[in-house]
């Protein structure tokens, strides 16, 4: 039976799913590397997630002031390099992403996520941040999806006293 329209449609849908999965893996690997950002971090692995002509920026008043805008692969590399000094900026850092939306159109895509970040710093402070991520991706000639334009915008941010409490966990009584 000849069904070229059905097969073509099926192949397009498969390409969409594969693109969404590759983009999801890219953003998750980005977060995983950022969770462990320190002097031993291989920044080449992190930067391999970015298109050669990429932008990374904080948007909105708080993040524009804190992070600024970095308009080239090298500028983004240099920004991340500032987090990898011998005495690491982060003592503990964990990113959680949710509310994912990914839209693919040919070799371009964008996604949005809500991100929760828990951090403790070398100066003995800790922080809880929530941000909206809006990320544009570009498919490379080898089929790999890379970050083209990364935007992070603060939703809320607050200092906290500490993360790893020695207090006993509240659990139901076993009696």
C-alpha positions as CSV (number, residue, x, y, z in Angstrom):
1,X,0.0,0.0,0.0
2,X,1.4,3.4,-1.0
3,X,1.0,6.0,1.8
4,X,3.7,8.7,1.2
5,X,1.7,11.5,3.1
6,X,1.3,9.3,6.2
7,X,4.9,8.2,6.2
8,X,6.1,11.8,5.7
9,X,3.9,13.0,8.5
10,X,5.2,10.2,10.8
11,X,8.8,11.0,10.0
12,X,8.2,14.7,10.8
13,X,6.6,13.8,14.1
14,X,9.6,11.5,14.9
15,X,12.0,14.3,14.1
16,X,10.1,16.7,16.4
17,X,10.3,14.1,19.2
18,X,14.0,13.5,18.7
19,X,14.7,17.3,18.6
20,X,12.7,17.8,21.8
21,X,14.6,15.0,23.5
22,X,18.0,16.4,22.3
23,X,17.0,19.9,23.6
24,X,15.9,18.4,26.9
25,X,19.2,16.5,27.3
26,X,21.1,19.7,26.4
27,X,19.4,21.8,29.1
28,X,19.7,19.1,31.7
29,X,23.4,18.6,31.0
30,X,23.9,22.4,31.3
31,X,22.2,22.3,34.7
32,X,24.2,19.2,35.8
33,X,27.5,20.9,34.9
34,X,26.5,24.2,36.6
35,X,25.6,22.2,39.7
36,X,29.2,21.2,40.1
37,X,30.8,24.4,38.8
38,X,34.3,24.6,40.4
39,X,38.0,24.8,39.6
40,X,37.9,21.2,38.2
41,X,35.0,21.9,35.8
42,X,35.8,21.2,32.2
43,X,34.4,24.4,30.7
44,X,34.9,23.0,27.2
45,X,32.2,20.4,28.0
46,X,29.9,23.1,29.1
47,X,30.7,25.4,26.2
48,X,30.2,22.5,23.7
49,X,26.5,23.0,24.5
50,X,26.6,26.5,23.0
51,X,26.4,27.6,19.4
52,X,29.6,29.5,18.3
53,X,27.5,32.6,17.8
54,X,25.6,32.5,21.1
55,X,24.2,34.9,23.7
56,X,23.8,34.4,27.5
57,X,22.0,37.0,29.5
58,X,20.2,37.9,32.7
59,X,17.0,39.8,32.0
60,X,14.7,41.8,34.2
61,X,16.1,44.4,36.7
62,X,17.7,42.0,39.2
63,X,19.4,39.5,36.8
64,X,20.4,42.1,34.2
65,X,22.3,43.9,36.9
66,X,23.7,40.7,38.5
67,X,24.6,38.7,35.4
68,X,24.6,41.1,32.4
69,X,24.7,40.1,28.8
70,X,27.4,38.1,27.1
71,X,27.3,38.2,23.3
72,X,29.8,35.6,22.1
73,X,31.0,32.1,22.8
74,X,34.2,33.6,24.3
75,X,32.3,36.1,26.5
76,X,30.1,33.3,27.8
77,X,33.3,31.2,28.4
78,X,34.9,34.1,30.3
79,X,31.7,34.6,32.4
80,X,31.7,30.9,33.5
81,X,35.5,30.9,34.0
82,X,34.9,33.5,36.8
83,X,33.0,30.8,38.7
84,X,35.9,28.3,38.5
85,X,38.6,29.8,40.7
86,X,40.5,27.5,43.0
87,X,38.4,28.6,46.0
88,X,35.0,27.7,44.4
89,X,32.2,30.3,44.5
90,X,29.7,27.5,45.3
91,X,30.0,25.1,48.2
92,X,26.7,23.5,47.1
93,X,24.6,24.3,44.1
94,X,21.5,22.4,42.8
95,X,19.2,23.4,39.9
96,X,15.7,22.0,39.5
97,X,13.8,22.6,36.2
98,X,10.1,22.1,35.6
99,X,7.1,23.4,33.6
100,X,9.0,22.6,30.4
101,X,7.7,23.8,27.0
102,X,9.7,23.0,23.9
103,X,8.8,24.3,20.4
104,X,10.7,23.1,17.3
105,X,10.4,24.7,13.8
106,X,12.9,23.2,11.3
107,X,16.4,23.8,12.6
108,X,15.4,26.4,15.2
109,X,13.7,25.8,18.5
110,X,13.0,27.5,21.8
111,X,12.0,26.3,25.2
112,X,10.9,27.7,28.5
113,X,11.4,26.3,32.0
114,X,10.9,27.3,35.5
115,X,14.1,26.8,37.5
116,X,14.6,26.6,41.3
117,X,18.2,27.0,42.4
118,X,19.5,26.2,45.9
119,X,23.0,27.4,46.6
120,X,25.5,27.8,49.4
121,X,28.5,29.9,48.9
122,X,32.1,30.1,50.1
123,X,31.2,33.1,52.3
124,X,28.9,30.8,54.4
125,X,25.7,32.3,52.9
126,X,22.9,30.3,51.2
127,X,20.3,31.4,48.7
128,X,17.0,30.2,47.2
129,X,16.2,31.5,43.7
130,X,13.5,30.9,41.2
131,X,13.8,32.0,37.6
132,X,12.1,31.7,34.3
133,X,14.4,30.4,31.6
134,X,13.8,31.2,27.9
135,X,16.3,29.4,25.6
136,X,16.6,29.5,21.9
137,X,18.4,26.5,20.2
138,X,19.9,25.9,16.8
139,X,20.4,22.6,15.1
140,X,24.0,22.3,13.9
141,X,25.0,20.8,10.5
142,X,25.8,17.5,12.3
143,X,22.2,17.4,13.7
144,X,23.2,18.3,17.3
145,X,21.1,21.0,19.0
146,X,23.0,23.8,20.8
147,X,22.0,26.8,22.9
148,X,21.8,29.9,20.7
149,X,20.3,32.4,23.2
150,X,20.0,31.7,26.9
151,X,17.9,34.1,29.1
152,X,17.3,33.8,32.8
153,X,14.8,36.1,34.6
154,X,14.4,36.3,38.4
155,X,11.0,35.4,39.8
156,X,12.1,35.5,43.4
157,X,15.3,35.4,45.4
158,X,15.9,35.1,49.1
159,X,18.7,34.4,51.5
160,X,18.3,31.4,53.8
161,X,20.2,30.4,56.9
162,X,21.5,27.0,55.7
163,X,20.5,23.9,53.7
164,X,21.9,20.8,55.4
165,X,20.3,20.8,58.8
166,X,21.2,18.2,61.4
167,X,17.7,18.4,62.9
168,X,15.8,15.1,63.0
169,X,13.4,14.5,60.1
170,X,9.7,14.6,61.1
171,X,8.3,11.2,60.3
172,X,5.1,9.4,61.5
173,X,5.5,7.5,64.7
174,X,6.4,3.8,64.3
175,X,4.5,2.7,67.4
